[in-house]
């Protein structure tokens, strides 16, 4: 790997005598790691788990990189393929917040969804996580990964800094996994190395400050800000943290970490990951807490109604509740194009705040839509862990599951026992919907979610 001369000088200044070990690490194959979904059991998996990630109880290093496309458990959301260093955020949150209480959380730069799904696994299950991505082309991947993870309490938004600032100080936690120069991913992403330059680093640092300026204003007093990058230079890391502390009423959150983990603390509240010191890519994280007496913007007051969502008809509510696990108070709404959304009753006021404050937002759990007298369930409902256990399902073996995900027809005699909507499962994990008819069954997996590669060599 040919590294830019300016980058080599930068890393020599940062690492000193450790530089040679660092450069050697960049020439090696990067480790492969996954994070398991605590709400979905992973059994009989094709994954060859090697050993756990030290700072994440659900994280595992793999002995080799499998073809994830050929693992039905991956499509079902039983795990997320995530770089091990990035999983450290969960450890930070366990020492920074009261996770026994529901929290209001904003993941400000959320795509493709790794941090959002980690938040959903670590936080109290009744917490609301708002996943924001300003780049519209990245929303598809974000939405798909969130739906696969299956947590019901989420909103997806696409809002720029100025839209967020008028919202006010609502959040207990704001996560800014900022767009950066990507130096920590050089061995995984050659395009990051190709695009690197000192001027690019400077531009990234300025952009990050603009995002952070908006993020701090959204925090309640005593709220926590997590700032992270996947880069090494000080301009995007420590310098931005120093700017934050000098500009706002923030104080670092100190963690006592095992030395064996190999994480470097360059200044209070900051944590660095170098590939020659641990099994992971380059990563930087800072944890800061807002002072109790810090000035805040007054929160936007909850409006009395949504802009364009209408309450579902009373006659529909009973049938809609049958699709969801009991014991939760839900409110049901109809979107302009007919989609039915389920929102926990306690979350409705804040969802109205998002609705009136932001232009682009997707609120609640999509249940499906009524077509005439028939209810057509949405793919998101099949994968969600709030789906009622009373909904019929059929268990497929691995070959059948892959054919289902490929949207190819095959015979399954067990479907003769069913009529209507049925969940296709693999090892108990939901894959999607099928509709059993008298003489056939129809696969309702969304076309954009199907496996496109040929399966001939694997079945």
C-alpha positions in Angstrom: 0.0 0.0 0.0 1.5 3.3 -1.1 0.7 5.9 1.5 0.8 9.7 0.7 3.9 11.4 1.9 1.9 14.0 3.9 0.0 11.2 5.6 3.2 9.4 6.5 4.7 12.5 8.1 1.4 13.1 10.0 1.5 9.5 11.4 5.2 9.7 12.3 4.5 12.8 14.3 1.5 11.1 16.0 3.0 7.7 16.7 6.8 8.2 16.9 8.6 4.8 17.2 5.3 2.9 16.8 5.0 4.0 13.2 6.6 1.0 11.6 4.2 -1.4 13.5 1.3 0.8 12.3 2.4 0.7 8.7 2.8 -3.1 8.8 -0.7 -3.4 10.2 -2.1 -1.4 7.3 -0.7 -4.0 4.9 -2.4 -6.9 6.6 -5.9 -8.3 6.1 -8.5 -6.5 8.2 -10.4 -8.6 10.8 -14.0 -9.5 10.2 -16.5 -9.0 13.0 -20.2 -9.1 13.6 -22.5 -7.9 16.4 -25.4 -10.3 17.4 -29.0 -9.0 17.7 -30.0 -9.7 21.3 -33.7 -9.9 20.3 -33.1 -12.6 17.7 -31.6 -16.0 18.4 -28.8 -17.1 16.1 -28.6 -20.9 15.9 -27.1 -23.3 13.3 -25.3 -20.3 11.7 -22.8 -20.5 8.9 -20.6 -18.0 10.9 -17.3 -19.4 12.2 -17.0 -17.3 15.4 -13.4 -17.1 16.6 -13.4 -15.1 19.9 -15.5 -12.2 21.4 -14.8 -8.5 21.0 -13.5 -7.4 24.4 -15.5 -4.2 24.7 -18.8 -5.5 23.3 -20.7 -8.5 24.8 -22.6 -9.1 21.5 -19.5 -8.7 19.3 -17.6 -11.5 17.7 -14.5 -11.8 15.5 -14.9 -14.3 12.7 -12.3 -16.8 11.6 -12.9 -15.9 8.0 -15.2 -13.7 6.0 -18.2 -15.7 4.8 -20.5 -14.9 1.9 -23.1 -13.1 4.0 -25.6 -13.1 1.1 -25.9 -16.9 1.5 -26.8 -16.8 5.2 -30.6 -16.5 5.7 -29.9 -15.4 9.3 -28.2 -12.3 7.9 -31.3 -11.3 5.9 -33.4 -11.9 9.0 -31.4 -9.4 11.1 -29.8 -11.9 13.5 -26.5 -10.0 13.3 -25.0 -6.9 11.9 -21.6 -6.9 10.1 -19.8 -4.1 12.0 -16.2 -3.1 12.4 -15.1 -4.1 16.0 -13.7 -0.7 17.0 -17.1 1.0 16.3 -18.8 -1.3 18.8 -17.0 0.5 21.6 -19.8 3.0 21.8 -21.9 0.6 23.7 -19.3 0.3 26.4 -19.2 4.1 26.7 -22.9 4.4 27.1 -23.0 1.8 29.8 -20.8 4.1 31.9 -22.3 7.4 30.8 -26.1 7.0 31.1 -28.8 5.4 33.2 -29.8 2.6 30.8 -32.6 1.4 33.1 -34.6 4.4 32.0 -36.1 5.2 28.5 -34.1 7.8 26.8 -34.6 10.1 23.8 -31.7 9.6 21.4 -30.6 11.2 18.1 -28.1 9.4 15.8 -27.3 12.4 13.7 -25.2 10.8 10.9 -26.9 7.3 10.9 -26.3 5.6 7.6 -25.8 2.7 7.0 -27.2 1.9 10.5 -24.5 0.3 12.6 -24.6 2.9 15.4 -28.4 3.0 15.3 -28.8 -0.7 15.7 -26.2 -0.8 18.5 -28.1 2.0 20.3 -31.3 -0.1 20.0 -29.5 -3.1 21.6 -27.9 -1.2 24.5 -30.6 1.3 25.5 -33.8 0.7 27.6 -36.2 -1.0 25.1 -38.8 1.8 25.5 -36.2 4.4 24.3 -36.9 6.4 21.1 -34.0 6.4 18.6 -34.1 9.0 15.8 -31.9 7.9 12.9 -31.0 10.9 10.7 -29.1 10.8 7.4 -28.9 14.0 5.4 -27.6 12.3 2.2 -30.8 11.0 0.7 -29.0 8.3 -1.4 -28.0 6.6 1.8 -31.4 6.3 3.3 -32.3 3.1 1.5 -29.5 1.1 3.3 -30.3 2.8 6.6 -34.0 1.9 6.4 -33.2 -1.7 5.3 -30.8 -2.3 8.2 -33.1 -0.8 10.8 -36.1 -2.9 9.5 -34.0 -6.1 9.7 -32.9 -5.3 13.3 -36.6 -5.2 14.2 -36.8 -2.6 17.0 -40.2 -1.0 16.9 -39.4 2.4 18.4 -37.6 4.4 15.8 -38.0 7.4 13.5 -35.9 7.9 10.3 -35.3 11.5 9.3 -33.3 13.4 6.6 -32.6 16.8 8.0 -29.8 19.3 7.7 -28.3 21.2 10.7 -30.5 24.3 10.4 -33.7 22.1 10.7 -32.4 20.4 13.8 -31.6 23.7 15.6 -35.2 24.8 15.6 -36.2 21.6 17.4 -34.6 22.7 20.7 -33.0 20.7 23.6 -34.9 17.4 23.5 -32.3 14.7 23.6 -30.6 12.8 26.4 -28.0 11.5 24.0 -26.8 12.8 20.6 -24.4 10.6 18.6 -22.3 12.2 15.8 -20.4 9.6 13.9 -19.2 12.2 11.6 -18.3 12.1 7.9 -14.5 12.2 7.9 -11.4 11.7 5.8 -11.5 7.9 6.4 -7.8 7.4 7.3 -8.8 4.5 9.6 -10.3 2.6 6.7 -7.4 2.8 4.2 -6.8 -1.0 4.2 -10.6 -1.7 3.7 -11.5 1.1 1.3 -9.0 2.0 -1.3 -11.1 4.9 -2.4 -10.5 6.6 0.9 -6.8 6.4 0.3 -7.2 7.7 -3.2 -9.3 10.7 -2.1 -7.1 11.7 0.9 -5.3 15.0 1.0 -4.4 17.6 3.7 -7.0 20.0 2.2 -9.7 17.2 2.4 -8.8 16.7 6.1 -9.2 20.5 6.7 -12.6 20.5 4.9 -13.8 17.5 6.9 -12.8 19.2 10.2 -14.8 22.3 9.4 -17.8 20.3 8.3 -17.7 18.3 11.5 -17.7 21.5 13.6 -20.9 22.6 11.8 -22.6 19.4 12.7 -21.4 19.4 16.3 -22.5 23.0 16.7 -26.1 21.9 15.9 -25.8 18.7 17.9 -24.8 20.3 21.2 -27.8 22.6 21.1 -30.1 19.6 20.9 -28.9 18.2 24.2 -30.8 18.5 27.5 -28.8 19.6 30.6 -26.6 16.6 31.7 -27.1 15.1 28.2 -24.3 13.1 26.6 -22.6 13.8 23.3 -20.7 11.0 21.5 -18.5 12.2 18.8 -16.6 9.7 16.6 -14.6 9.4 13.4 -12.8 6.7 11.6 -9.7 8.7 11.1 -6.3 9.4 12.8 -5.4 13.1 12.4 -5.7 15.5 15.3 -7.6 18.2 13.3 -10.7 16.0 13.0 -10.3 14.4 16.4 -8.6 16.1 19.4 -8.7 19.6 17.9 -12.5 19.4 17.4 -12.9 18.1 21.0 -10.9 21.0 22.3 -13.0 23.4 20.3 -16.2 21.8 21.7 -15.0 22.1 25.3 -13.9 25.7 24.8 -17.1 26.8 23.0 -19.8 25.0 24.9 -20.4 24.0 28.6 -19.2 20.4 28.2 -17.0 18.2 30.3 -15.2 14.9 29.3 -16.5 11.6 30.5 -13.7 9.5 31.9 -13.5 5.7 31.6 -11.2 3.3 33.4 -10.4 0.8 30.6 -8.3 -2.4 30.8 -4.8 -1.9 29.5 -5.1 -5.2 27.6 -7.7 -3.7 25.3 -5.0 -1.5 23.7 -7.2 1.6 23.5 -5.2 4.9 23.7 -6.5 7.9 25.7 -4.7 11.0 24.3 -6.7 13.5 26.3 -9.5 13.2 28.9 -12.7 11.8 27.4 -11.1 10.7 24.1 -10.4 7.1 23.0 -8.2 6.1 20.1 -8.1 2.7 18.2 -4.9 1.9 16.2 -4.8 -1.3 14.1 -1.3 -2.2 15.4 -2.5 -2.1 19.0 -5.7 -4.1 18.8 -7.8 -6.1 16.5 -9.8 -3.4 14.7 -9.7 -0.5 12.3 -8.7 3.1 13.0 -11.3 4.8 15.2 -11.7 7.8 17.5 -14.4 8.5 20.0 -15.0 11.3 22.5 -17.6 11.3 25.2 -18.7 14.6 26.7 -21.5 15.6 29.1 -23.4 18.9 29.0 -23.4 20.8 32.2 -26.6 20.9 34.3 -26.6 24.7 34.1 -25.7 25.0 30.4 -27.9 27.3 28.4 -30.3 25.4 26.1 -32.8 26.2 23.4 -36.4 25.7 24.6 -37.9 22.5 23.2 -40.4 22.9 20.4 -43.8 22.4 22.0 -45.7 19.3 20.9 -48.6 20.2 18.5 -52.1 18.8 18.9 -52.1 16.8 15.7 -49.9 15.5 12.9 -49.6 17.4 9.7 -50.6 14.7 7.3 -51.2 11.5 9.3 -54.8 10.8 10.1 -56.0 8.5 12.9 -57.0 5.1 11.7 -60.7 4.3 11.7 -61.9 2.8 14.9 -63.3 -0.3 13.1 -59.7 -1.0 11.9 -58.0 -0.8 15.2 -59.1 -4.2 16.5 -57.8 -6.0 13.5 -54.6 -4.0 13.5 -53.9 -4.8 17.2 -54.1 -8.5 16.4 -50.9 -8.2 14.3 -48.9 -7.0 17.3 -47.9 -8.4 20.7 -50.3 -7.5 23.4 -49.5 -5.4 26.5 -48.5 -2.2 24.6 -50.7 0.8 24.1 -50.5 1.7 20.4 -52.0 4.6 18.3 -52.6 3.8 14.6 -52.4 6.4 11.8 -52.9 6.4 8.1 -50.3 8.1 5.9 -51.3 10.0 2.7 -50.5 7.0 0.5 -52.5 4.6 2.6 -49.7 3.1 4.8 -50.8 2.2 8.3 -48.3 3.3 11.0 -48.2 2.1 14.6 -46.8 4.5 17.2 -46.7 3.8 21.0 -49.2 6.1 22.6 -46.6 7.5 24.9 -44.4 8.4 22.0 -47.0 10.3 19.9 -46.3 13.8 21.3 -42.6 13.7 20.4 -43.4 12.2 17.0 -45.6 15.2 16.4 -42.7 17.4 17.3 -40.6 15.7 14.6 -43.5 15.9 12.1 -43.9 19.7 12.5 -40.1 20.5 12.8 -38.7 18.4 9.9 -39.5 18.2 6.3 -38.4 14.6 5.6 -39.3 12.0 8.2 -40.7 8.5 8.4 -42.3 7.8 11.8 -43.4 4.7 13.6 -43.6 1.0 12.6 -45.1 0.4 9.2 -47.8 -2.3 9.5 -49.1 -2.4 6.0 -52.2 -1.1 4.2 -55.8 -2.0 3.6 -56.8 -3.0 0.0 -60.5 -3.3 0.0 -61.4 -5.5 2.9 -58.0 -7.2 2.9 -55.0 -6.1 5.1 -51.7 -6.5 3.3 -48.9 -6.6 5.9 -45.6 -4.7 5.3 -42.2 -6.4 5.1 -41.1 -4.3 8.1 -43.8 -5.9 10.3 -42.6 -9.4 9.5 -39.1 -8.7 10.8 -40.2 -6.7 13.8 -40.0 -8.3 17.2 -43.4 -6.8 18.1 -45.1 -9.0 15.5 -47.7 -11.2 17.3 -46.6 -14.8 18.0 -50.2 -15.7 17.0 -49.5 -14.9 13.3 -49.1 -18.2 11.4 -45.6 -19.1 10.2 -43.9 -21.8 8.3 -40.3 -23.1 8.9 -38.0 -23.5 5.9 -34.7 -25.3 5.8 -31.6 -23.5 4.5 -32.2 -24.4 0.8 -35.8 -23.3 0.9 -35.0 -20.1 2.8 -32.4 -19.1 0.1 -34.9 -19.9 -2.6 -37.5 -17.8 -0.8 -35.0 -14.9 -0.6 -34.2 -15.4 -4.3 -38.0 -15.2 -5.0 -37.9 -18.5 -6.8 -40.8 -21.0 -6.6 -40.4 -24.4 -4.9 -42.8 -26.9 -3.4 -43.5 -26.8 0.3 -46.2 -29.3 1.4 -46.5 -27.7 4.8 -48.1 -24.7 3.2 -51.1 -26.8 2.3 -52.0 -26.5 6.0 -52.4 -22.7 5.8 -54.5 -20.1 4.1 -53.8 -16.3 4.0 -50.8 -14.5 5.3 -47.9 -16.6 6.7 -44.5 -15.6 7.9 -41.6 -17.5 6.3 -39.0 -18.4 8.9 -35.5 -20.0 9.1 -34.5 -21.4 12.5 -37.3 -19.4 14.0 -36.2 -16.1 12.4 -38.7 -14.2 10.2 -37.6 -13.7 6.6 -40.8 -12.1 5.1 -44.4 -12.7 4.1 -46.0 -15.2 1.8 -49.7 -15.7 1.0 -51.0 -19.2 1.0 -53.8 -19.8 -1.6 -55.8 -23.0 -2.3 -53.4 -24.3 -5.0 -50.3 -22.2 -4.6 -48.5 -19.6 -2.6 -47.2 -16.2 -3.5 -43.9 -14.8 -2.3 -44.3 -11.2 -1.0 -40.6 -10.4 -0.3 -40.0 -6.9 -1.7 -38.3 -7.1 -5.0 -35.4 -4.9 -3.9 -34.6 -7.2 -1.0 -34.2 -10.4 -3.0 -30.9 -12.2 -3.5 -29.6 -11.5 -7.0 -26.6 -13.8 -7.3 -27.0 -17.3 -8.7 -27.5 -20.1 -6.2 -26.6 -22.9 -8.5 -23.2 -23.5 -7.0 -24.4 -23.4 -3.4 -27.6 -25.6 -3.4 
